[in-house]
Each structure stands twice: as C-alpha cells, then as structure tokens.
Amino acid sequence: MAYREVAIAKSLKLIEPGPLVLVATYDTVNDRPNVMTISWTMAIDWDGGIALTTGPWNYSYQALMNLKECVVCIPSASLVETVVSIGDVSGEEVDKFERFGLKALPARSTKAPLIDGCIGCIECEVEKYIEEYGIFILRASHVWIDDGCEDKRMIHAIGDGTFKADGETFDCRHLMADKLPPGV
C-alpha cells in the first residue's frame, strides 16, 4: 500500500473541489465490498464532515444504513471511464470490484475498503441521514493520500454526461492564512 495517513483536517483538500467520488461500502447480503459513483458531495466543516446524496434507489444505500460506514475515494482523471461505468451497474447484480478490476485494500476502521489507484481515500462513519433530501452526513475517521498516484487530476461531473478534470493550481494560501487551521 502506498497510502500514508494524514490529518483529518486535510480531508477538505480531497472533497472541497466537489470531485466525482467512489463510495466503497461493505455488502453484507453478498458478503463482499461494493462501490458506487457519486457526484454530489460537499465538505461541511474543517473536522472531516462530509455530506453526500443518495437514497434507496442505490443498492449501496442499505449498506450505509446498516453498517453506518463507508470509504470515500477520490479517483484520478485517468480512471474516468471506469468511474462512470461503475455508476451504470448495480452491486446487487454484479461484483463491481471483480468486473472493473478494482483492488480493495484494508481500511483501518471500516469494513469497507480503500480502493487502490485513487488520489486519496477517506474512511467515514455515518453520523446522520436526512431522509427528506437523501443526504448522508459523514465524519472522517482516517484520511489516506497516495503520494505515488501519478495523475492527481480530480474528475468533475458537469451534469450532462460530460466531465472535466482539474489541471492548474493557484496558490492563494497567503490570502487565507487567517482562516486555515494549523497543519493544513
């Protein structure tokens, strides 16, 4: 495993841009890991709070409700076709790890795995589900970054079946120094 653990406050660096993510869960019905693609995520605080939207229409919903945990993985742009294809099939019918050649790595605190080849992974506990909006409130317990991942571009859904990838970085830390927590 090439991941190294970093401070939970750094989870915002992975989730803030609103990237297309892979949410790994553990399917107790089929006794295997499962994964879904989600484009609606949001950081909610500096302490590893994340919101994501899904509901009973997704097979992974039941695993989130039952085990109250998941791993939010941030895939690189080089995986865009795989990530989109993962969202086109149900884990109820298909072992997505097998079908898409994904390698599950053990997580520290969840039965759901880290997914090898991603920019980073965030182990999370489910704090709350807001049924009216289909929003899960997650809390990061461990954050992993793969320094060896060559493609650091995150994928962004446009909402019409097209996607964009990050590219250029603008360093404005000096403008935000008074707002950033120590160590970020």
VEXKE-529470 format. One line per 4 residues: for each residue x, y, z of C-alpha. Coordinates in steps of 0.25 Angstrom, whole numbers, always signed. Each point is the difference from the previous one (the first is absolute). Last residue first. Example, Ala and Ser with C-alpha at 12.3 -4.5 7.8 and 13.67 -1.06 7.14 Angstrom:
BEGIN
+55:-4:+29  -6:-14:+2
***
This chain:
BEGIN
-14:+89:+26  +9:-2:+13  -7:+11:+8  -14:+4:-4
-1:+10:-12  -8:+12:+1  +11:+10:+4  +9:-5:-11
-10:+2:-11  +6:+11:-9  +14:-6:+2  -6:-14:-4
-3:+5:-13  +8:-10:-8  -8:-3:-14  +1:-14:-5
-2:-3:-14  -6:-13:-5  -13:-5:+5  -8:-10:-9
-14:+3:-7  -11:-10:-2  -12:-1:-10  -12:-8:+2
-9:+12:+2  +2:+4:+15  +14:+6:-2  +7:-11:+9
+14:+3:+5  +11:-9:+0  +13:+3:+8  +13:+1:-6
+12:-6:+8  +5:-10:-10  +12:-6:+5  -5:-7:+12
+13:-3:+8  -4:+10:+11  -12:-8:+3  -8:+8:+11
-8:-6:+11  -10:+6:+10  -5:-7:+12  -12:+2:+9
-8:+10:-10  -14:+3:+5  -11:-2:-10  -14:+7:-1
-8:-8:-10  -10:+9:-8  -12:-6:-7  -8:+13:+1
-12:-3:+9  +8:-12:+5  +11:+7:+7  +9:-11:+4
+9:+2:+12  +14:-2:+6  +5:-11:-11  +14:-3:+3
+11:+3:-10  +13:-5:-5  +5:+10:-10  +8:-5:-12
+11:+7:-9  +5:+2:-14  -6:-14:-4  +7:-11:-5
-3:-10:+11  -14:+1:+6  -1:+1:+15  -10:-11:+5
-13:+0:+7  +1:-8:+13  +4:+13:+7  +11:+5:+10
+13:-2:-6  -3:-3:-15  +4:-13:-7  +3:+2:-14
-10:-4:-11  +6:-1:-14  -9:+4:-11  +0:-8:-13
-13:+6:-5  -9:-13:+0  +7:-6:+12  -1:+12:+9
-14:+3:-6  -5:-14:+5  -13:+1:-8  -15:-2:+2
-2:+7:+13  +12:+9:-3  -8:+7:-10  +6:+4:-14
+1:+14:-6  +7:+7:+11  +12:-9:-2  +1:+4:-14
+2:+15:+3  +11:-4:+10  +6:-9:-11  +0:+10:-11
+5:+11:+9  +12:-8:+6  +11:+8:-6  -7:+12:+6
+4:-4:+14  -9:-7:+10  -4:+6:+13  -4:-11:+10
-11:+2:+10  +1:-12:+10  -13:-5:+6  -7:-1:+14
-13:-1:+7  -1:-15:-2  -14:-2:-2  -4:+14:-6
+12:+1:-9  -1:-14:-4  -15:+2:-4  +4:+12:-8
+10:-8:-8  -11:-5:-9  -4:+14:-5  -15:+4:-1
-1:-1:+15  +8:+13:+1  +12:+8:-4  +6:+14:+3
+13:+2:+7  +4:+9:+11  +14:+1:+6  +5:+4:+14
+15:-3:+1  +2:+11:+11  +2:+12:-9  -15:+1:-2
-11:-4:-10  +8:-6:-12  -10:-3:-11  -3:-12:-9
-10:-2:-12  +8:-7:-11  -2:-14:+6  +6:-13:-6
-4:-13:+7  +9:-10:+6  -2:-14:+6  +8:-9:+10
-4:-14:+1  -9:-9:+9  -12:+0:-10  -10:+5:+10
+10:+7:+9  +5:+9:-11  +11:+8:+5  +1:+14:-5
+9:+8:-9  -4:+14:-5  +7:+3:-13  +1:+15:-2
-3:+11:-11  +7:+12:+6  -6:+11:+8  +12:+9:+1
-1:-1:+15  +1:-15:+1  +15:-3:-1  +5:+13:+7
-11:-1:+10  +5:-13:+5  +13:+7:+4  -7:+3:+13
+1:-15:+3  +15:+1:+1  +7:-9:-9  +2:-15:-2
+9:-5:-11  -4:-8:-12  +10:-8:-8  -6:-14:+4
***
